Amino acid sequence: MTPAHLYLAVAIVAETIATTALKSAESFTRLWPSVITVAGYAISFYCLSLTLKVLPVGIVYAVWSGIGIVLISILGWLVHKQTLDLPALIGIAFILAGVVIINGFSRSIPH
């Protein structure tokens, strides 16, 4: 794993935590979820900017948003008791397949 990939992983995790906290922040009326949201997004975008020094923006954004969608869906289910129907699960599976294809086969990123 290159440093760029490590920064991307941190960006994805921080964004996922921030987005999960955003739901709990209730339009920024609750202090600690709001603080977690702002801090998480700040960390995420900083690490994302470091990743963009090395990797193409389109690839980075596809991986960042794709993995983020999958993780947010899982956390929405675990933390907020949200459910997804079959078409949503199939769509998420396609997103995950796209990320796997990009990371496994694209020559646009170093392996």
matplotlib code that plots the C-alpha trace (Angstrom):
import matplotlib.pyplot as plt

x = [0.0, 1.4, 1.2, -1.4, -3.6, -3.2, -4.3, -7.2, -8.2, -8.0, -10.1, -12.8, -13.0, -13.1, -15.8, -17.8, -17.6, -18.5, -21.5, -22.8, -22.4, -24.1, -27.4, -27.0, -26.1, -29.8, -29.1, -26.1, -28.3, -26.4, -22.8, -20.7, -22.1, -21.6, -18.0, -17.4, -19.0, -16.8, -13.6, -14.3, -14.9, -11.8, -9.6, -11.2, -10.6, -7.1, -6.2, -8.0, -5.9, -2.7, -4.0, -4.6, -0.9, -0.2, -3.4, -5.9, -8.8, -11.4, -10.1, -9.7, -13.2, -14.7, -13.0, -13.7, -17.3, -17.9, -16.4, -18.0, -21.4, -20.9, -19.7, -22.4, -25.0, -23.6, -23.4, -26.9, -28.2, -26.1, -26.3, -29.5, -31.5, -32.1, -32.9, -32.3, -34.5, -33.3, -32.8, -30.7, -28.5, -28.0, -27.0, -24.5, -23.1, -22.5, -20.7, -18.5, -17.8, -16.7, -14.3, -12.9, -12.4, -10.7, -8.3, -7.7, -7.4, -7.0, -3.6, -4.5, -3.3, -0.1, -0.5]
y = [0.0, 3.3, 6.5, 7.8, 4.8, 5.1, 8.8, 7.7, 5.1, 7.6, 10.1, 7.4, 6.4, 10.0, 10.9, 7.9, 8.8, 12.5, 11.5, 9.1, 11.9, 14.4, 12.4, 12.4, 16.2, 16.9, 20.0, 21.0, 21.4, 18.8, 19.8, 16.6, 15.0, 18.4, 18.6, 15.1, 16.0, 19.1, 17.4, 14.3, 16.3, 18.4, 15.3, 13.7, 16.6, 17.1, 13.5, 13.5, 16.5, 14.6, 11.7, 14.0, 14.8, 11.3, 9.8, 11.0, 13.0, 10.9, 7.6, 9.0, 10.4, 7.2, 5.1, 7.6, 8.0, 4.4, 2.9, 5.7, 4.8, 1.1, 2.0, 4.7, 2.1, -0.4, 2.3, 3.6, 0.1, -0.5, 2.9, 4.4, 1.2, 2.2, -0.5, -0.9, -2.7, -5.2, -2.6, -0.4, -3.4, -4.4, -0.8, -0.7, -4.1, -2.6, 0.4, -2.0, -4.0, -0.8, 0.1, -3.5, -3.2, 0.2, -1.0, -4.4, -3.6, 0.1, 1.2, 4.7, 4.0, 2.5, -1.0]
z = [0.0, -1.1, 1.1, -1.3, -0.7, 3.0, 2.8, 0.7, 3.3, 6.1, 4.0, 3.4, 7.1, 8.3, 5.7, 6.7, 10.4, 9.6, 7.5, 10.2, 12.8, 10.5, 10.9, 14.7, 14.6, 13.8, 11.6, 13.8, 16.9, 18.9, 19.9, 19.9, 16.7, 15.1, 16.2, 15.0, 11.6, 11.1, 12.3, 10.2, 7.0, 7.6, 8.1, 5.1, 2.7, 3.9, 3.3, 0.0, -1.1, -0.2, -2.3, -5.3, -5.4, -6.8, -8.1, -10.8, -9.4, -11.2, -9.9, -6.4, -6.3, -7.7, -5.0, -2.2, -3.0, -3.9, -0.7, 1.3, -0.1, 0.9, 4.4, 5.0, 4.0, 6.5, 9.3, 8.5, 9.0, 12.2, 13.9, 12.6, 12.0, 8.3, 5.8, 2.1, -0.4, -3.0, -5.8, -3.4, -2.4, -6.1, -6.9, -4.0, -5.2, -8.6, -7.0, -5.1, -8.2, -10.0, -7.2, -7.3, -11.1, -10.8, -8.1, -9.6, -13.3, -14.1, -15.3, -14.2, -10.7, -9.4, -7.9]

ax = plt.figure().add_subplot(projection="3d")
ax.plot(x, y, z, "-o")
ax.set_aspect("equal")
plt.show()
